[in-house]
Amino acid sequence: MTVVWRKSSRSTNQGGECVEVAALSDVIGVRDSKNTEGGHLALTSEAFAKLVQRIKGLD
């Protein structure tokens, strides 16, 4: 299975905050696009949804 990382639509490509996400077997992977070999954070889909809500200030 090939993992496809997708860069956040909010990333500016100007060296700022760049986050990529990927659907991994049963979790969502989140990593720094500037350091792709640095590992990733694995979140359940529920935890990822909560993270996105908190980032957006919707909690």
Buried (B, 14 or more C-beta within 10 A) or exposed (E): EEEEBEEEEEBEEEEEEBBBBBEEEEBBBBBBBEEEEEEBBBBEEEEBEBBBEEEEEEE
